Amino acid sequence: MSTFDNLKGKASELVDKNSDKIAAGMDKAGELLDSKTGGAHTDKIATGKDKLKNALEGLDGKNDHFSDTPSPDGTPAPPPPPPAR
């Protein structure tokens, strides 16, 4: 196993064990950015969070860490809650 594969495996384990904390941190950071920009970039912030969550999901090839990403069978995810203001 290469060093990269080893690191990827460890990152995947960390995401598996801490997905709730990671998601909460991303949501908190998104809310902070949204408040600092006065809501001018809400859609871009949401897109960035979605892309990050999808990238983290792809670490182990499964879609089992974040509740608001699409499921493996293609069922759409529920809409995210509106940003806090």
Order of alpha helices (4+ residues) and beta strands (2+ residues): alpha-alpha
